[in-house]
């Protein structure tokens, strides 16, 4: 007989697969607007994401939940922090794609599962087994090797991993449904987004990139952004945070394949050493998780 907890975990798995599969194709979408300022793309992303989630809130008649959330100072403070994390993450990723740096962006999201593991231990007091510690150490060794070899840490990768890890942690700790939470987050960003777009218009810049194709891509950024984020938040509320990290290699794998085979980015030897360490860390972590899962099944 399936328990309610097991049913919720299964739903979490489906949401995780959906969101990470969609995120794996993100570079191909944001390449469409690579010629536009990242801040302008971010502003449009906020505006049209809010349009999508507001329509869904109206359809599901949940504006009362939104108002109750805004009335809670503590919850609003947590969502303000999560809004800051996700907006910085969006901006860095849009910039990286536009600069032809999809490889390092993929590295950041390969690191993200292990950042989640570390946050689960440090903040949520989740316990790790020995092999899980080995996985974290391997990933750290890979990042350090690249930093020493190139003279600088992979800032894009580390920034993406940390901002999204913190975002997921904040959303997991807040008892708010994904749709309502995302509505408030994009609403908090809306004045900044509108203000920036108004300033650009006043300076004489076109609001929608100057042609119909770019305008369509900017508007499509709303549903492309909103739906996977809602799926992620739904997954994070249904699964242990360390377990959620198991799925996160799906998106960066898509990024890596697009970077190498579609965009012609060639990783150097030190980058490949770092990728190899991270991939080995993920393999160790996944193998240990599978072993623990089978042990639990045998124990009944």
GULUM-368363 format. One record per residue (C-alpha): residue in one letter; x, y, z. Coordinates in steps of 0.05 Angstrom, whole numbers, padded with zeros to 5 digits, always signed. Layout:
# GULUM-368363
AXYZ...
This chain:
# GULUM-368363
X+00000+00000+00000X+00028+00068-00019X+00034+00116+00039X+00017+00190+00032X+00090+00207+00041X+00111+00160-00014X+00058+00188-00060X+00083+00259-00048X+00155+00237-00061X+00134+00207-00128X+00101+00272-00147X+00165+00307-00127X+00205+00262-00174X+00159+00278-00233X+00164+00353-00219X+00240+00348-00213X+00246+00311-00280X+00201+00362-00314X+00237+00424-00289X+00308+00400-00299X+00291+00374-00369X+00264+00442-00388X+00324+00478-00357X+00371+00434-00397X+00346+00468-00460X+00349+00539-00432X+00413+00560-00468X+00379+00548-00535X+00323+00594-00515X+00364+00651-00485X+00411+00649-00545X+00352+00678-00584X+00359+00744-00546X+00435+00743-00539X+00441+00810-00575X+00399+00847-00523X+00426+00875-00457X+00421+00822-00402X+00387+00872-00356X+00334+00886-00408X+00323+00811-00419X+00317+00802-00344X+00266+00859-00339X+00223+00828-00393X+00230+00760-00361X+00202+00788-00296X+00144+00825-00328X+00120+00767-00372X+00131+00715-00317X+00086+00755-00272X+00033+00759-00327X+00033+00683-00332X+00030+00669-00257X-00022+00723-00245X-00066+00691-00298X-00058+00623-00264X-00074+00653-00195X-00137+00685-00223X-00158+00620-00257X-00148+00581-00192X-00179+00637-00150X-00120+00642-00102X-00111+00716-00095X-00132+00709-00022X-00070+00667-00009X-00027+00719-00043X-00055+00774+00001X-00047+00732+00064X+00026+00719+00045X+00040+00792+00034X+00009+00808+00102X+00059+00762+00138X+00122+00801+00151X+00165+00739+00164X+00143+00703+00101X+00150+00766+00059X+00221+00774+00085X+00239+00703+00066X+00209+00713-00004X+00247+00778-00011X+00311+00740+00002X+00292+00685-00047X+00274+00739-00098X+00344+00769-00092X+00376+00700-00102X+00335+00681-00163X+00341+00749-00197X+00417+00747-00191X+00418+00676-00216X+00376+00694-00277X+00420+00754-00294X+00485+00714-00289X+00458+00658-00333X+00430+00705-00386X+00497+00741-00387X+00537+00676-00391X+00496+00650-00450X+00502+00716-00487X+00578+00716-00476X+00586+00646-00503X+00603+00617-00435X+00552+00561-00431X+00606+00512-00410X+00620+00548-00345X+00546+00557-00334X+00537+00482-00341X+00593+00472-00291X+00554+00515-00241X+00492+00472-00247X+00534+00408-00242X+00560+00437-00176X+00491+00457-00153X+00469+00387-00128X+00531+00383-00084X+00519+00454-00059X+00449+00430-00041X+00479+00371-00003X+00524+00419+00036X+00466+00465+00051X+00424+00406+00074X+00479+00388+00124X+00495+00458+00148X+00425+00487+00152X+00375+00430+00154X+00421+00385+00196X+00413+00327+00147X+00465+00273+00158X+00511+00247+00103X+00543+00179+00096X+00617+00172+00084X+00611+00165+00008X+00569+00227+00005X+00624+00265+00040X+00673+00236-00011X+00629+00263-00067X+00630+00334-00037X+00705+00330-00028X+00716+00309-00101X+00675+00367-00127X+00713+00416-00083X+00779+00387-00107X+00758+00398-00179X+00740+00471-00167X+00805+00484-00130X+00846+00452-00186X+00815+00499-00237X+00825+00560-00192X+00898+00544-00181X+00912+00527-00255X+00878+00588-00284X+00893+00638-00228X+00820+00652-00214X+00760+00613-00188X+00704+00596-00237X+00662+00654-00213X+00604+00643-00261X+00598+00570-00241X+00604+00584-00166X+00555+00643-00169X+00502+00603-00206X+00510+00543-00159X+00506+00584-00095X+00450+00631-00114X+00405+00575-00138X+00423+00531-00079X+00403+00586-00031X+00340+00600-00070X+00318+00527-00065X+00334+00525+00009X+00294+00587+00024X+00234+00562-00015X+00237+00494+00019X+00235+00526+00088X+00174+00569+00070X+00105+00535+00074X+00079+00570+00011X+00052+00538-00052X+00096+00546-00113X+00047+00588-00153X+00033+00637-00097X+00106+00643-00079X+00128+00656-00150X+00073+00708-00158X+00098+00747-00098X+00171+00740-00121X+00158+00768-00190X+00113+00821-00160X+00170+00844-00116X+00214+00851-00177X+00162+00885-00220X+00174+00958-00199X+00249+00950-00214X+00234+00917-00281X+00183+00969-00303X+00228+01025-00280X+00287+00999-00320X+00246+00989-00383X+00216+01058-00376X+00286+01088-00368X+00310+01052-00431X+00250+01077-00470X+00263+01148-00446X+00335+01141-00470X+00308+01122-00539X+00322+01047-00538X+00269+01001-00568X+00228+00964-00516X+00224+00897-00552X+00292+00890-00586X+00272+00927-00649X+00238+00870-00687X+00181+00821-00683X+00223+00759-00673X+00259+00788-00612X+00193+00814-00584X+00162+00745-00589X+00222+00713-00554X+00221+00765-00498X+00147+00754-00485X+00156+00678-00489X+00207+00685-00433X+00147+00690-00385X+00120+00620-00391X+00189+00591-00405X+00211+00619-00338X+00149+00610-00295X+00131+00538-00309X+00198+00504-00293X+00206+00546-00230X+00138+00525-00206X+00157+00452-00219X+00222+00461-00181X+00188+00492-00121X+00136+00436-00122X+00192+00385-00122X+00231+00419-00066X+00171+00418-00019X+00159+00343-00030X+00230+00315-00024X+00290+00315+00023X+00336+00370+00000X+00396+00324-00007X+00353+00277-00049X+00332+00333-00095X+00405+00342-00113X+00403+00273-00146X+00363+00300-00205X+00400+00364-00217X+00452+00336-00265X+00399+00331-00319X+00399+00406-00335X+00475+00417-00337X+00483+00356-00381X+00437+00390-00431X+00478+00455-00424X+00544+00418-00434X+00519+00382-00496X+00492+00446-00527X+00556+00483-00511X+00601+00432-00544X+00560+00406-00602X+00515+00466-00619X+00557+00527-00599X+00628+00502-00611X+00655+00517-00541X+00718+00475-00530X+00735+00459-00457X+00809+00465-00440X+00847+00410-00403X+00839+00441-00335X+00765+00452-00346X+00758+00379-00365X+00795+00358-00301X+00744+00399-00261X+00686+00370-00300X+00714+00299-00289X+00719+00311-00214X+00648+00337-00211X+00621+00280-00254X+00657+00229-00210X+00628+00263-00148X+00558+00258-00177X+00569+00184-00195X+00594+00169-00124X+00535+00205-00093X+00484+00172-00138X+00514+00103-00127X+00513+00113-00052X+00441+00137-00055X+00420+00076-00096X+00456+00030-00047X+00421+00062+00012X+00354+00057-00024X+00363-00018-00036X+00384-00028+00036X+00320+00005+00060X+00279-00039+00015X+00313-00102+00041X+00299-00078+00112X+00225-00076+00095
